[in-house]
Structures are given as structure tokens and as C-alpha cells.
Amino acid sequence: MAAETTDLDDLRVRAERWLADDPDPDDRVELRTVLDGLPGTAADLADRFAGPLTFGTAGLRGPLRAGPNGMNLAVVTQAAAGLVGWLAAQGGEGPLVIGYDARRGSRAFAERTAQVATGAGRPALLLPRPLPTPVLAFAVRQLGAVAGVMVTASHNPPQDNGYKVYLGAQLGGELGAGAQIVPPADAGIEAAIRAVGPLAAVPLGPAGQVLGDDMVTAYVEQAAAVVDPAGPRDLKVAYTPLHGVGGVVLTAAFARAGFGVPGVVPEQAEPDPAFPTVSFPNPEEPGAVDLLVALADRTGADLAVANDPDADRCAVAVRDAGSWRMLRGDEVGALLADHLMRRGVTGLYATTIVSSALLRAMAAARGLPYDETLTGFKWIVRAGGGREPLVYGYEEALGYCVAPGHVRDKDGITAALTVAELAAGLKAEGRTLLDRLDELAAEFGVHHTEQLSVRVEDLRVIADSMARIRAATPTTLLGQPVTEASDLLPDADVVILRTGAARVVIRPSGTEPKLKAYLEVVEPVTGGDVPAARQRARAAVTELRNEIAAALGL
């Protein structure tokens, strides 16, 4: 009892110290309410002070709440001061460009970042309104900025927000110009954040210069130029921005490229930080695109497209035997790569260790360079170390980069345009995206991928499962011997298992409380019977899923 009292007293002292330095009056009231509720609120207070949000290669991401273990004005002020100090220490010159989405707190966090930058003597440029993440990544390159900040939690739940950092060419180099940070920059920025003193001593200047719409116009024009201006345009598209910020920019890009303006799901057309029509604002989640599919069916659309809320991801659904089917990220990834290859785009094609092996097979057969990286576009855009120019990269989590010279990150808007270009070209020939997938299967075999994804409340479940698979690694899968068992620690918390016809990659999610196992089975097509091969592959992946779930103790 004495030890518990001491711990609570220590927690109270830390909270009072934080509260005295918190610049946000609403957060001070929130934290004071928690303090006044002690001891009944001890668990809540302990969680808020369990540790600071750690600044990693994905920046900051966490729940909106007062205290160091949440996204709030105090944490953002400290992060901005650390970032601006680190940029100065590296000798970085030029403005900091800042974008933000429509989540709760995003604009205030963006403006505070600008105030910290100008207070330190660095110009700050704010995008004119809530806009997609790809527009911020584009602006970093377009403006020659030293760095960029995007305030977004992407497809996380409504109660979250986040803070991502991009570097310009001066500090990011040629491969990292306009790309998200990688080590050691993340550790350097984290150390600088931890070294920030009292927030009251952080000088604040004006909230920067608000850019005009010409930056958005430049993005739209260059996005539209990604597709062939002479290609077919007869295509009816249904679309949802999923309560996010992609709608206006995507529809403008489609119009600029000569396509008909997509029909937009009315209930999800306007930005809404509550995301009221979905459980999770992620097009991969069950039910998230139900309204989109209903609109596509009702309007006789040829194609259904969804962006996630910050529009850096793109989901695609197609008609399949009278109903609609969401294509897996690996299917869209292969379709886009094949399309670019057929257009004669030469250079490096890249994906990640958790994505399908189909891209490797396609590149090898067509004599094109290929590379494979750790998960995340911060690695994909640096694939190959610059030995060959990157022309295409994708990851199975609905992220595609079809024009690295335009945006050096995943871009759900240019991806949607390129899918539409492909679908319109096939439609003009009386064919569909599914027909093209069958052609690829006939040539390279059915590469069937699925994901075993488990969302947890207690992160110890993930740690326990990873420890279990390492301690008792399967020696067979689907009755075949495991020919490779790789553990990527300490570089990455990833376990890879391979047999002659199957592959499993197991890792914790980097952005959500999820454990993920990426499953792939390659099934040859015999006698030209693609449907039979698909059926065998689906059955094999279902069996593989059960084996891996058991091995993980799930």
C-alpha cells in the first residue's frame, strides 16, 4: 500500500509539472479533471504519463488527449521545437512547408508548428486548407523546402492524430527529396525533442505564410500528366474520399486528365473528423466501402475507387459475376506495374518484403531491374540505392507510387488516375481488369495473397505471439518443409517463412495496434484453367491461415 501511495504521489507531481507548462487551456482543464478524480482516475493518469509519444520514422501518432502520451498542443510544440532545432543543427536552409488534414486539432497543430518555426527565424509556409498528404509531399519538392510536416493520422480511428516529417533534397539527398525520414534522422530529431526545455521558453512567431491555390493547381496539373492524354476516356467511376480530404483534389485531377468527374458517395463527400458512417476510416476494413459499392451498383459504374482520409492510399473495386469485389493491394500493385511496363516505362520496379512475389517474376521475365525493401514508402523510394532510377513502387496496404518524380511517396490520387487509364483502355477492347489479372495468372501462376490481421487492446498479445513464433518456428507449412526461416531482428521485428510454394511474413503493424501475417501461395496454372488454379490457391491460403494462427497462439 505504501509503495502504491508513493507511485501515485510521484505521478501526481509529474502531472502537476506538466500541467503548469501546458500551453492549451482546454488540455489543462482536461488534465485537472483527471487529477481531481484521483485515486479513481489513477489508471487513466498513469496511461497518459506512461511515456512520451516516441518520434520514429512514421513521426508521431496517438490519441488526442492531454499529457505526454497523447497528441496535443504541448506535444506538438515540443516536437516542432525539436525538429526546427535539428534542422538548424544540420545546417538546413530554406522554408518549412506544413500541411494538415481535417481531423480534430490538425489545423491548430499545423499553425503551432509554423509559429515555432518562425519564432526560430525559419520561414513557414502553410498549405491553404486541409489537403491530401501527397500534396504536402509534392510541395516539399516543388518549393525546394528544407522539410515538410504533415499533420494527419491517415486511416487511424477518429480519436487519433499524427505528425509526419518529410525532408527536402538538401538533407534528404536525391533519393529522399520529398520523402519521409529514415534513420538516423528520426533518432536525431527524437533526441532534439527530448532536449527541449520548458515550453514557455519556446519563442513563437507569426503563423507563417498561407500559400495560395496555385500549389494545389500545380499538383493537379502534374498528376493529370501522369496518364497518356491520347488514351481512351470512356469510363464511369464511383468514388469516396471516406470523410477525408481527397474529394476535391481527386475530382479536379480526373477532370483535368479528361475523364468524366467521378460520382461521389454523398454521405462521405465532405471532410468529417467523426467519420460517422464507418467503424474505422480505412478502406481495408470490413464495411468501410459498403456505401461506395452501393453507389457504383446504383449508377452502373465501371469502377469503384476509395481513398483513405488523407488520400495517400487507393482502394479499387470491380464487378465480378454480378457483384462487386475489392481488389487486394497486391492485385492492384501488379496491374499498375504491368500497365507501366506495357507503356514502355523502364527503370527500377520495387515493392516490400510483405508484398506479393508476382512483381519480382514480372520484372525478371521482362528484363527490368527489381528491388525489395522493408515495409514503408520511406524505404521503397530509396530502393536500389540509386543504381537505377525508381519508376514504380507499391506496398500491399493499398499504397502506390506511379510517378516518383511527382510525389516521392504513396499517392492515392495518381494511382486512381492510372487505374482509370488502364480500365478505360481495357473497356475499349471489351475487357476488364479481371481479364488482365487472368492473363497475368496464366503467364506467372496464381499468386494468391491474404492477410491475417488481429487488432488487440493489449500490446502484450502481439509481443507474446512474436515470441511464440520465434521460440517454436514451424518446420512445415501446408505439408511442405520450410526452406527458409528468417528473423530480421534487430533491424526489424519481422519473421519470414518460406516453402517451395508459400511465403509468410509476420510483423506488428507500425501504425496501429495490430499483429499482421502476410500469406502468399503460388499455384501454377495447368491446361489454361485459371479458375481451377485460383480455387486451389484459395483453399491453400485458408489452410495456411489456420496453421499460422495456431503457431501464433491466436
C-alpha positions as CSV (number, residue, x, y, z in Angstrom):
1,M,0.0,0.0,0.0
2,A,2.8,2.4,0.9
3,A,4.5,1.7,-2.5
4,E,1.2,2.3,-4.3
5,T,0.8,5.6,-2.5
6,T,4.4,6.7,-3.4
7,D,3.8,5.8,-7.0
8,L,0.6,7.8,-7.1
9,D,2.2,10.8,-5.4
10,D,5.0,10.7,-7.9
11,L,2.5,10.5,-10.8
12,R,0.6,13.5,-9.3
13,V,3.9,15.5,-9.1
14,R,4.7,14.7,-12.8
15,A,1.2,15.7,-13.8
16,E,1.2,18.9,-12.0
17,R,4.6,19.8,-13.5
18,W,3.2,19.0,-17.0
19,L,0.0,21.0,-16.4
20,A,1.9,24.1,-15.3
21,D,3.8,24.1,-18.7
22,D,0.8,23.1,-20.9
23,P,0.0,25.9,-23.4
24,D,-3.5,24.8,-24.1
25,P,-6.2,25.9,-21.6
26,D,-8.6,23.2,-22.7
27,D,-6.0,20.5,-22.1
28,R,-5.2,22.0,-18.7
29,V,-8.8,21.7,-17.7
30,E,-8.9,18.1,-19.0
31,L,-5.8,17.1,-17.0
32,R,-7.0,18.9,-13.9
33,T,-10.3,17.0,-14.1
34,V,-8.3,13.7,-14.2
35,L,-6.1,14.9,-11.2
36,D,-9.2,15.8,-9.2
37,G,-10.7,12.4,-9.8
38,L,-7.8,10.6,-8.1
39,P,-7.5,7.9,-6.9
40,G,-10.3,6.6,-9.1
41,T,-8.6,8.0,-12.2
42,A,-5.2,6.6,-11.4
43,A,-5.2,4.2,-14.3
44,D,-6.1,6.9,-16.8
45,L,-3.5,9.3,-15.4
46,A,-0.8,6.5,-15.5
47,D,-1.6,5.8,-19.1
48,R,-1.3,9.5,-20.1
49,F,2.1,9.5,-18.4
50,A,3.3,6.0,-19.4
51,G,5.9,7.7,-21.6
52,P,6.2,10.3,-24.2
53,L,5.0,9.6,-27.7
54,T,8.1,8.4,-29.5
55,F,9.2,10.2,-32.6
56,G,10.1,7.5,-35.1
57,T,10.3,7.2,-38.9
58,A,6.5,7.5,-39.0
59,G,6.7,10.6,-36.9
60,L,4.2,10.9,-34.0
61,R,0.8,9.2,-33.8
62,G,-1.5,8.8,-30.9
63,P,-4.8,9.6,-29.2
64,L,-6.0,13.2,-28.8
65,R,-5.7,13.8,-25.1
66,A,-3.7,15.9,-22.5
67,G,-0.4,14.5,-21.3
68,P,2.9,13.4,-22.8
69,N,1.5,10.1,-24.1
70,G,-1.1,11.8,-26.4
71,M,-1.4,14.2,-29.3
72,N,-1.9,17.7,-28.0
73,L,-0.6,21.3,-28.4
74,A,2.1,20.7,-25.8
75,V,3.5,17.6,-27.5
76,V,3.3,19.3,-30.9
77,T,5.1,22.4,-29.6
78,Q,7.8,20.3,-28.2
79,A,8.1,18.2,-31.4
80,A,8.2,21.3,-33.6
81,A,10.8,22.9,-31.5
82,G,12.9,19.8,-31.6
83,L,12.5,19.5,-35.4
84,V,13.3,23.1,-36.1
85,G,16.4,22.9,-33.8
86,W,17.6,19.7,-35.5
87,L,17.2,21.3,-39.0
88,A,19.3,24.2,-37.8
89,A,21.9,22.0,-36.3
90,Q,22.2,20.1,-39.6
91,G,22.7,23.4,-41.5
92,G,19.4,23.1,-43.3
93,E,18.4,26.2,-45.1
94,G,15.0,27.2,-46.6
95,P,11.4,27.2,-45.5
96,L,9.4,24.6,-43.6
97,V,6.2,23.7,-45.5
98,I,3.3,22.4,-43.4
99,G,0.1,20.6,-44.4
100,Y,-2.8,19.3,-42.4
101,D,-5.9,17.1,-42.8
102,A,-9.4,17.7,-41.4
103,R,-9.0,15.7,-38.2
104,R,-9.7,17.4,-34.8
105,G,-6.8,19.6,-33.9
106,S,-5.0,19.3,-37.2
107,R,-5.2,23.0,-38.2
108,A,-4.2,24.2,-34.7
109,F,-1.2,21.8,-34.7
110,A,-0.1,23.0,-38.1
111,E,-0.3,26.6,-37.1
112,R,1.6,26.0,-33.9
113,T,4.3,24.3,-35.9
114,A,4.5,27.4,-38.1
115,Q,4.7,29.6,-35.1
116,V,7.6,27.6,-33.6
117,A,9.4,27.7,-37.0
118,T,9.0,31.5,-37.4
119,G,9.9,32.1,-33.8
120,A,13.2,30.4,-34.5
121,G,13.8,32.6,-37.6
122,R,12.8,30.0,-40.2
123,P,10.1,30.8,-42.9
124,A,7.0,28.7,-42.6
125,L,4.6,28.0,-45.5
126,L,1.1,26.6,-44.7
127,L,-1.0,24.8,-47.3
128,P,-4.2,26.8,-47.9
129,R,-6.7,24.4,-46.4
130,P,-7.0,20.7,-45.3
131,L,-5.4,18.8,-48.2
132,P,-4.1,15.3,-49.1
133,T,-0.8,14.1,-47.8
134,P,0.5,13.7,-51.4
135,V,0.0,17.5,-51.9
136,L,2.4,18.2,-49.0
137,A,5.0,15.7,-50.3
138,F,4.7,17.4,-53.7
139,A,5.1,20.9,-52.2
140,V,8.3,19.9,-50.4
141,R,9.9,19.2,-53.8
142,Q,8.1,22.0,-55.7
143,L,9.1,24.7,-53.2
144,G,12.6,23.5,-52.5
145,A,11.7,23.3,-48.8
146,V,14.2,22.2,-46.2
147,A,11.5,19.9,-44.8
148,G,7.8,19.3,-44.6
149,V,5.4,18.5,-41.8
150,M,2.0,16.8,-42.4
151,V,-0.5,16.7,-39.5
152,T,-2.5,13.6,-40.1
153,A,-3.3,10.2,-38.6
154,S,-4.2,8.9,-42.1
155,H,-6.6,6.0,-41.7
156,N,-6.4,5.7,-37.9
157,P,-9.6,5.9,-35.7
158,P,-11.3,9.3,-35.2
159,Q,-9.8,9.9,-31.7
160,D,-6.2,9.8,-33.1
161,N,-4.0,12.4,-34.8
162,G,-0.4,12.4,-36.0
163,Y,2.7,14.3,-37.2
164,K,4.8,13.2,-40.2
165,V,8.1,14.7,-41.3
166,Y,9.5,14.9,-44.9
167,L,12.9,16.1,-45.8
168,G,13.9,18.2,-48.8
169,A,16.8,17.5,-51.1
170,Q,19.4,19.3,-49.0
171,L,19.1,17.0,-46.0
172,G,17.3,14.0,-47.6
173,G,19.5,13.6,-50.6
174,E,18.4,12.8,-54.1
175,L,16.5,9.6,-53.1
176,G,14.9,11.2,-50.1
177,A,13.9,14.6,-51.5
178,G,10.3,14.9,-50.5
179,A,10.3,11.6,-48.8
180,Q,9.6,10.6,-45.2
181,I,12.5,10.4,-42.9
182,V,14.6,7.3,-42.2
183,P,17.3,6.6,-39.6
184,P,19.4,8.2,-38.3
185,A,17.3,11.4,-38.9
186,D,14.4,10.0,-36.7
187,A,16.7,9.4,-33.8
188,G,18.4,12.8,-34.2
189,I,15.0,14.5,-34.2
190,E,13.8,12.5,-31.2
191,A,16.9,13.5,-29.2
192,A,16.4,17.1,-30.1
193,I,12.7,16.9,-29.0
194,R,13.8,15.4,-25.7
195,A,16.3,18.2,-25.2
196,V,13.6,20.9,-25.5
197,G,13.3,22.8,-22.2
198,P,10.1,24.5,-20.8
199,L,7.6,25.2,-23.4
200,A,7.0,28.7,-22.1
201,A,10.6,29.4,-23.2
202,V,10.0,28.3,-26.8
203,P,9.7,31.5,-28.9
204,L,6.6,31.8,-31.0
205,G,6.4,33.9,-34.2
206,P,3.5,34.5,-36.6
207,A,1.6,31.5,-38.0
208,G,3.6,31.6,-41.3
209,Q,2.6,32.4,-44.8
210,V,-0.5,30.7,-46.1
211,L,0.1,29.5,-49.7
212,G,-2.4,30.2,-52.5
213,D,-4.3,27.6,-54.5
214,D,-1.6,27.7,-57.2
215,M,0.2,25.0,-55.3
216,V,-2.9,22.7,-55.5
217,T,-3.3,23.6,-59.1
218,A,0.3,22.7,-59.9
219,Y,-0.2,19.3,-58.1
220,V,-3.4,18.6,-60.1
221,E,-1.8,19.5,-63.4
222,Q,1.2,17.3,-62.8
223,A,-1.0,14.5,-61.5
224,A,-3.1,14.6,-64.6
225,A,0.0,14.5,-66.8
226,V,0.8,11.0,-65.3
227,V,-1.7,9.4,-67.8
228,D,-1.5,9.4,-71.6
229,P,-3.5,12.4,-72.9
230,A,-4.5,10.4,-76.0
231,G,-5.8,7.3,-74.2
232,P,-9.5,6.2,-74.0
233,R,-11.6,8.1,-71.5
234,D,-15.0,6.3,-71.7
235,L,-15.2,5.1,-68.1
236,K,-17.8,5.7,-65.3
237,V,-16.2,5.9,-61.9
238,A,-17.8,5.8,-58.4
239,Y,-15.7,7.3,-55.7
240,T,-15.5,8.0,-51.9
241,P,-12.9,10.1,-50.0
242,L,-14.2,8.3,-46.9
243,H,-14.9,11.5,-45.0
244,G,-11.4,12.7,-45.7
245,V,-9.7,15.4,-47.7
246,G,-9.2,13.7,-51.1
247,G,-12.5,14.5,-52.8
248,V,-11.9,18.0,-54.3
249,V,-8.4,17.2,-55.5
250,L,-9.2,13.8,-57.0
251,T,-12.2,15.0,-58.9
252,A,-10.2,18.0,-60.2
253,A,-7.4,15.7,-61.3
254,F,-9.9,13.4,-63.1
255,A,-11.4,16.4,-64.9
256,R,-8.0,17.8,-65.8
257,A,-7.0,14.5,-67.3
258,G,-10.1,14.3,-69.5
259,F,-12.1,11.8,-67.6
260,G,-15.7,12.3,-66.5
261,V,-16.0,13.6,-63.0
262,P,-16.5,10.5,-60.7
263,G,-19.8,10.2,-58.8
264,V,-19.1,10.7,-55.1
265,V,-20.7,9.0,-52.2
266,P,-22.8,11.9,-50.8
267,E,-22.7,10.7,-47.2
268,Q,-18.9,10.6,-47.3
269,A,-18.1,13.5,-49.6
270,E,-17.3,16.2,-47.1
271,P,-14.4,16.1,-44.6
272,D,-15.8,15.0,-41.2
273,P,-13.4,14.2,-38.3
274,A,-16.0,11.9,-36.7
275,F,-16.1,9.6,-39.7
276,P,-19.7,8.8,-38.9
277,T,-20.5,6.2,-41.5
278,V,-17.7,3.8,-40.8
279,S,-16.3,1.9,-37.8
280,F,-12.7,2.6,-39.0
281,P,-11.9,5.1,-41.7
282,N,-9.7,2.6,-43.6
283,P,-10.9,1.1,-46.9
284,E,-9.3,-2.2,-46.0
285,E,-11.7,-2.6,-43.0
286,P,-14.9,-4.6,-43.4
287,G,-17.9,-2.4,-44.2
288,A,-15.8,0.7,-45.0
289,V,-16.7,0.8,-48.7
290,D,-20.3,-0.5,-48.5
291,L,-21.7,2.9,-49.5
292,L,-19.3,3.1,-52.4
293,V,-20.3,-0.3,-53.7
294,A,-23.9,0.7,-53.4
295,L,-23.3,3.9,-55.4
296,A,-21.4,2.0,-58.0
297,D,-24.1,-0.5,-58.4
298,R,-26.9,2.1,-58.4
299,T,-25.1,4.2,-61.1
300,G,-23.8,1.5,-63.3
301,A,-20.2,2.4,-62.7
302,D,-17.4,0.6,-64.4
303,L,-15.0,1.1,-61.5
304,A,-15.2,2.0,-57.8
305,V,-12.4,3.8,-56.1
306,A,-11.8,4.8,-52.5
307,N,-9.1,6.9,-50.9
308,D,-8.3,6.8,-47.3
309,P,-8.9,10.0,-45.3
310,D,-5.5,11.7,-46.3
311,A,-5.7,10.3,-49.8
312,D,-2.3,8.6,-49.9
313,R,-3.9,5.2,-50.4
314,C,-6.2,3.9,-53.1
315,A,-8.7,1.0,-53.0
316,V,-10.3,-0.4,-56.1
317,A,-13.4,-2.5,-56.5
318,V,-14.7,-4.2,-59.7
319,R,-17.7,-6.1,-60.9
320,D,-17.2,-9.8,-60.6
321,A,-20.0,-12.2,-61.6
322,G,-22.8,-9.8,-60.8
323,S,-21.5,-8.4,-57.5
324,W,-18.6,-6.1,-56.5
325,R,-15.2,-7.3,-55.3
326,M,-12.5,-5.3,-53.7
327,L,-9.2,-6.0,-55.3
328,R,-6.3,-6.8,-53.0
329,G,-3.5,-4.4,-52.8
330,D,-1.2,-6.9,-54.5
331,E,-3.6,-7.3,-57.4
332,V,-3.7,-3.5,-58.0
333,G,0.0,-3.4,-57.5
334,A,0.6,-6.0,-60.2
335,L,-2.0,-4.3,-62.6
336,L,-0.3,-0.9,-62.3
337,A,3.2,-2.4,-62.8
338,D,2.1,-4.4,-65.8
339,H,0.4,-1.3,-67.2
340,L,3.5,0.8,-66.9
341,M,5.7,-2.0,-68.3
342,R,3.4,-2.2,-71.3
343,R,3.6,1.5,-71.8
344,G,7.4,1.1,-72.1
345,V,8.3,2.7,-68.7
346,T,11.8,1.4,-67.9
347,G,13.7,1.7,-64.7
348,L,13.5,0.1,-61.2
349,Y,10.3,-1.6,-60.0
350,A,10.2,-2.1,-56.3
351,T,8.0,-3.4,-53.5
352,T,8.3,-4.6,-49.9
353,I,9.0,-7.9,-48.2
354,V,5.4,-8.3,-47.3
355,S,4.0,-7.8,-50.8
356,S,3.5,-10.5,-53.4
357,A,6.3,-12.1,-55.3
358,L,4.5,-11.5,-58.6
359,L,6.2,-8.2,-59.3
360,R,9.6,-9.9,-59.0
361,A,8.5,-12.6,-61.5
362,M,7.2,-9.9,-63.9
363,A,10.3,-7.8,-63.7
364,A,12.6,-10.8,-64.3
365,A,10.6,-12.1,-67.3
366,R,10.7,-8.6,-68.9
367,G,14.3,-7.8,-68.1
368,L,13.6,-5.0,-65.8
369,P,15.5,-4.2,-62.5
370,Y,13.7,-5.1,-59.3
371,D,14.3,-4.5,-55.6
372,E,12.6,-5.4,-52.4
373,T,12.6,-3.3,-49.2
374,L,11.4,-3.3,-45.6
375,T,7.8,-2.2,-45.2
376,G,7.0,1.5,-45.8
377,F,7.4,4.0,-48.6
378,K,10.3,5.7,-46.8
379,W,12.2,2.5,-47.9
380,I,10.5,1.9,-51.3
381,V,11.5,5.3,-52.6
382,R,15.1,4.6,-51.7
383,A,15.1,1.2,-53.3
384,G,18.2,0.1,-55.2
385,G,20.3,2.8,-53.6
386,G,20.1,4.9,-56.7
387,R,21.8,2.4,-59.0
388,E,18.7,2.6,-61.2
389,P,16.0,5.3,-61.3
390,L,12.9,4.2,-59.5
391,V,9.8,4.3,-61.8
392,Y,7.3,2.4,-59.7
393,G,6.8,1.2,-56.2
394,Y,4.0,-0.3,-54.2
395,E,3.1,-2.0,-51.0
396,E,0.2,-4.3,-50.4
397,A,-1.5,-2.0,-47.9
398,L,-3.1,0.0,-50.9
399,G,-0.1,2.3,-51.4
400,Y,1.2,3.0,-54.9
401,C,3.8,5.4,-56.3
402,V,3.3,5.6,-60.1
403,A,5.3,8.8,-60.6
404,P,8.2,9.1,-58.2
405,G,9.3,12.4,-59.9
406,H,6.0,13.9,-59.0
407,V,5.5,12.6,-55.4
408,R,8.2,10.6,-53.7
409,D,5.7,8.8,-51.5
410,K,2.5,6.8,-52.0
411,D,-0.2,8.8,-53.8
412,G,-3.8,7.6,-53.9
413,I,-4.8,10.2,-56.5
414,T,-2.2,9.5,-59.2
415,A,-2.8,5.8,-58.5
416,A,-6.5,6.2,-59.1
417,L,-5.9,8.1,-62.3
418,T,-3.6,5.3,-63.6
419,V,-6.1,2.6,-62.7
420,A,-8.8,4.5,-64.5
421,E,-6.5,4.8,-67.6
422,L,-5.9,1.1,-67.6
423,A,-9.6,0.3,-67.0
424,A,-10.7,2.6,-69.8
425,G,-8.2,1.1,-72.2
426,L,-9.4,-2.4,-71.4
427,K,-13.0,-1.4,-71.7
428,A,-12.3,0.0,-75.2
429,E,-11.1,-3.5,-76.1
430,G,-14.2,-5.1,-74.5
431,R,-12.2,-6.4,-71.5
432,T,-11.8,-5.7,-67.8
433,L,-9.2,-5.5,-65.0
434,L,-10.2,-9.1,-64.0
435,D,-9.3,-10.3,-67.6
436,R,-5.9,-8.7,-67.3
437,L,-5.4,-10.4,-63.9
438,D,-6.2,-13.7,-65.5
439,E,-3.7,-13.0,-68.2
440,L,-1.0,-12.4,-65.6
441,A,-2.0,-15.6,-63.7
442,A,-1.8,-17.7,-66.9
443,E,1.7,-16.3,-67.5
444,F,3.1,-16.3,-64.0
445,G,0.9,-18.6,-62.0
446,V,-1.8,-17.6,-59.5
447,H,-0.2,-15.5,-56.7
448,H,-2.9,-15.5,-54.1
449,T,-2.3,-13.3,-51.1
450,E,-4.3,-12.7,-48.0
451,Q,-3.6,-11.2,-44.6
452,L,-4.2,-12.5,-41.1
453,S,-4.7,-9.3,-39.1
454,V,-5.6,-9.1,-35.5
455,R,-6.4,-5.9,-33.7
456,V,-5.6,-6.0,-30.0
457,E,-6.4,-3.9,-26.9
458,D,-3.3,-5.1,-25.0
459,L,0.0,-4.8,-26.9
460,R,1.4,-7.7,-24.9
461,V,-0.6,-10.0,-27.0
462,I,1.5,-9.0,-30.0
463,A,4.8,-9.4,-28.1
464,D,3.7,-12.8,-26.9
465,S,2.8,-14.0,-30.3
466,M,6.1,-12.8,-31.8
467,A,8.0,-14.5,-29.0
468,R,6.0,-17.7,-29.6
469,I,6.7,-17.9,-33.3
470,R,10.4,-17.4,-32.6
471,A,10.5,-20.0,-29.9
472,A,8.6,-22.6,-31.8
473,T,9.1,-21.8,-35.5
474,P,7.1,-24.2,-37.8
475,T,9.2,-26.7,-39.8
476,T,6.5,-27.4,-42.3
477,L,3.7,-25.4,-43.9
478,L,0.9,-27.0,-46.0
479,G,2.8,-30.3,-45.7
480,Q,5.9,-28.9,-47.3
481,P,9.2,-28.3,-45.5
482,V,10.1,-24.7,-44.5
483,T,13.1,-24.0,-46.6
484,E,13.8,-20.5,-45.1
485,A,13.1,-19.1,-41.7
486,S,14.5,-15.6,-41.3
487,D,14.3,-13.4,-38.2
488,L,15.1,-9.7,-39.1
489,L,15.8,-8.6,-35.5
490,P,17.3,-6.3,-34.5
491,D,16.8,-4.3,-37.7
492,A,13.0,-5.1,-37.9
493,D,10.6,-7.1,-35.8
494,V,9.8,-9.4,-38.7
495,V,9.8,-13.2,-39.1
496,I,9.7,-14.7,-42.7
497,L,8.9,-18.3,-43.5
498,R,9.1,-19.8,-47.0
499,T,8.4,-23.1,-48.6
500,G,8.6,-24.1,-52.3
501,A,5.2,-22.6,-53.0
502,A,4.2,-20.5,-50.0
503,R,5.5,-17.5,-48.0
504,V,4.5,-16.0,-44.7
505,V,5.7,-12.7,-43.3
506,I,4.8,-11.9,-39.7
507,R,5.2,-8.5,-38.0
508,P,3.4,-5.9,-35.8
509,S,1.8,-3.0,-37.5
510,G,3.8,0.1,-37.5
511,T,0.8,2.5,-37.1
512,E,-2.0,0.5,-35.4
513,P,-2.3,-2.0,-32.5
514,K,-2.4,-4.9,-34.9
515,L,-0.4,-8.1,-35.5
516,K,-0.2,-9.0,-39.2
517,A,0.7,-12.1,-41.0
518,Y,1.0,-11.7,-44.8
519,L,0.3,-15.0,-46.6
520,E,1.0,-16.0,-50.2
521,V,0.6,-19.2,-52.1
522,V,1.8,-19.6,-55.7
523,E,-0.3,-22.1,-57.7
524,P,0.7,-23.0,-61.3
525,V,-2.0,-22.8,-64.0
526,T,-2.3,-26.1,-65.8
527,G,-4.1,-26.6,-69.1
528,G,-5.0,-22.9,-69.2
529,D,-7.6,-23.4,-66.4
530,V,-7.1,-20.2,-64.3
531,P,-10.3,-20.6,-62.3
532,A,-9.3,-24.1,-61.1
533,A,-5.8,-22.7,-60.1
534,R,-7.5,-19.9,-58.2
535,Q,-9.7,-22.3,-56.3
536,R,-6.7,-24.4,-55.3
537,A,-4.8,-21.3,-54.2
538,R,-7.7,-20.0,-52.1
539,A,-8.1,-23.4,-50.4
540,A,-4.3,-23.5,-49.7
541,V,-4.3,-20.0,-48.2
542,T,-7.2,-20.8,-45.9
543,E,-5.3,-23.8,-44.6
544,L,-2.1,-21.7,-44.3
545,R,-4.0,-19.1,-42.3
546,N,-5.2,-21.7,-39.8
547,E,-1.7,-23.1,-39.4
548,I,-0.2,-19.7,-38.8
549,A,-2.9,-18.6,-36.4
550,A,-2.2,-21.7,-34.4
551,A,1.5,-21.1,-34.4
552,L,0.9,-17.6,-33.1
553,G,-1.4,-18.8,-30.4
554,L,-4.3,-16.8,-31.8
